[in-house]
Amino acid sequence: MRSFILLLVLAWLAACTGNSSPTPTASTTQAVANGSALDASGILGNWVNFHEQNEGDVQHWVSPETKLPRSMFRQTITFEPGGRAKVLCPSPEDAHKVFDGSWTLGPGGKLDIDVNCFGRPTPMHFVIVDATRQLLRLRVAK
């Protein structure tokens, strides 16, 4: 009985401390990796680049509610219905600004974002690796 109570307390403590980098579900990962149709509504909303978790050419984007370490700059992207996007673009003078753009989702999870940052075309091309409500993993397309 004592062991059972100890396990319950440990499980409760683990749940309370939380994990700032959510784990994607296997079914979502497989659906995207196999090139299955991805419902575009799954990526709608605001996303913040959790660059500390980036792995090579795979970027981690999380919901703004995720607790993140302090950083000088975090890029944000908002995917709106109808293919509209808002992208926070970095500026060398720290005068970062949000610019309007557009996005499209193609076969195999190919995600293209077109935006002009400070008057310069700044296209972004990705392939969706994982897409959950808390985590969007994007591989930079080459």
C-alpha positions as CSV (number, residue, x, y, z in Angstrom):
1,M,0.0,0.0,0.0
2,R,2.8,2.4,0.9
3,S,4.5,1.8,-2.5
4,F,1.2,2.5,-4.3
5,I,0.8,5.8,-2.4
6,L,4.4,6.7,-3.2
7,L,3.8,6.0,-6.9
8,L,0.7,8.2,-6.9
9,V,2.6,11.1,-5.2
10,L,5.5,10.8,-7.8
11,A,3.0,10.7,-10.7
12,W,1.3,13.8,-9.3
13,L,4.6,15.7,-8.9
14,A,5.6,14.8,-12.4
15,A,2.3,16.1,-13.7
16,C,2.6,19.3,-11.7
17,T,6.1,20.2,-12.9
18,G,5.1,19.8,-16.6
19,N,7.2,19.6,-19.6
20,S,7.8,22.7,-21.7
21,S,8.5,20.6,-24.9
22,P,5.3,18.6,-25.5
23,T,5.6,15.2,-27.1
24,P,3.8,14.7,-30.4
25,T,1.4,11.8,-30.8
26,A,2.6,8.9,-33.0
27,S,-0.6,9.0,-35.1
28,T,0.0,12.6,-36.1
29,T,3.7,11.9,-36.9
30,Q,2.8,8.9,-39.1
31,A,0.1,10.8,-41.0
32,V,2.5,13.6,-42.0
33,A,5.5,11.3,-42.6
34,N,3.5,9.0,-44.9
35,G,2.4,12.0,-47.0
36,S,-1.3,11.5,-46.0
37,A,-3.6,14.5,-46.3
38,L,-3.1,16.9,-43.4
39,D,-6.0,19.1,-42.3
40,A,-4.8,22.6,-42.6
41,S,-6.9,23.7,-39.6
42,G,-4.4,21.8,-37.5
43,I,-1.7,24.5,-37.9
44,L,-4.0,27.5,-37.6
45,G,-3.1,29.9,-34.8
46,N,0.0,31.5,-33.3
47,W,3.4,29.7,-33.1
48,V,6.6,30.7,-31.4
49,N,10.0,29.3,-32.5
50,F,11.5,27.3,-29.6
51,H,15.0,27.5,-31.1
52,E,16.7,25.9,-28.2
53,Q,14.9,22.6,-29.2
54,N,15.7,22.8,-32.9
55,E,17.5,19.7,-34.2
56,G,19.6,20.3,-37.3
57,D,17.1,21.4,-40.0
58,V,14.0,20.6,-37.9
59,Q,12.5,23.7,-36.2
60,H,10.3,23.4,-33.1
61,W,7.3,25.8,-33.0
62,V,5.2,25.9,-29.9
63,S,2.0,27.7,-28.7
64,P,2.6,31.1,-27.1
65,E,1.3,29.7,-23.8
66,T,4.4,27.4,-23.5
67,K,6.9,28.5,-20.9
68,L,10.1,29.2,-22.7
69,P,13.6,30.4,-21.5
70,R,14.4,34.0,-22.0
71,S,15.7,34.9,-25.4
72,M,16.8,38.0,-27.2
73,F,14.5,37.2,-30.1
74,R,11.9,34.6,-30.9
75,Q,10.3,34.5,-34.3
76,T,6.6,34.1,-34.4
77,I,4.2,33.0,-37.2
78,T,0.4,33.2,-37.1
79,F,-1.4,31.0,-39.6
80,E,-4.8,32.5,-40.3
81,P,-7.7,31.0,-42.3
82,G,-7.8,31.6,-46.0
83,G,-4.0,31.3,-46.4
84,R,-3.1,34.6,-44.6
85,A,-0.1,34.7,-42.3
86,K,1.6,37.2,-40.0
87,V,5.4,36.8,-39.5
88,L,7.6,38.5,-36.9
89,C,10.7,39.3,-38.9
90,P,14.0,40.1,-37.2
91,S,15.8,43.4,-37.7
92,P,19.5,44.0,-37.2
93,E,18.6,47.2,-35.3
94,D,16.3,45.2,-32.9
95,A,13.3,47.0,-34.5
96,H,11.5,43.7,-35.2
97,K,8.2,44.0,-37.0
98,V,5.2,41.8,-37.9
99,F,4.6,41.6,-41.7
100,D,1.6,40.2,-43.5
101,G,2.2,37.2,-45.8
102,S,0.5,34.1,-47.1
103,W,0.9,30.4,-46.6
104,T,0.0,27.2,-48.6
105,L,-0.1,23.6,-47.6
106,G,0.8,21.1,-50.3
107,P,1.0,17.4,-50.7
108,G,3.2,15.5,-48.3
109,G,2.9,18.3,-45.7
110,K,4.8,20.8,-47.8
111,L,4.3,24.2,-46.2
112,D,5.3,27.4,-48.0
113,I,5.2,30.8,-46.4
114,D,5.6,34.0,-48.5
115,V,6.3,37.2,-46.8
116,N,8.2,40.5,-47.5
117,C,10.3,41.4,-44.5
118,F,11.3,45.0,-44.6
119,G,10.7,45.2,-48.3
120,R,12.7,42.0,-49.1
121,P,11.1,38.8,-50.3
122,T,11.7,36.3,-47.5
123,P,10.1,33.0,-48.6
124,M,10.1,30.1,-46.1
125,H,9.7,26.5,-47.2
126,F,9.2,23.6,-44.8
127,V,7.8,20.1,-44.6
128,I,5.7,19.3,-41.6
129,V,7.2,16.6,-39.5
130,D,4.7,16.8,-36.5
131,A,1.6,18.8,-35.9
132,T,-0.2,18.8,-32.6
133,R,-2.0,21.5,-30.7
134,Q,1.1,22.4,-28.7
135,L,4.0,21.5,-31.1
136,L,4.6,22.1,-34.7
137,R,7.9,20.5,-36.0
138,L,9.0,21.8,-39.4
139,R,11.9,20.5,-41.5
140,V,13.5,23.2,-43.6
141,A,12.9,22.2,-47.3
142,K,16.0,22.3,-49.5
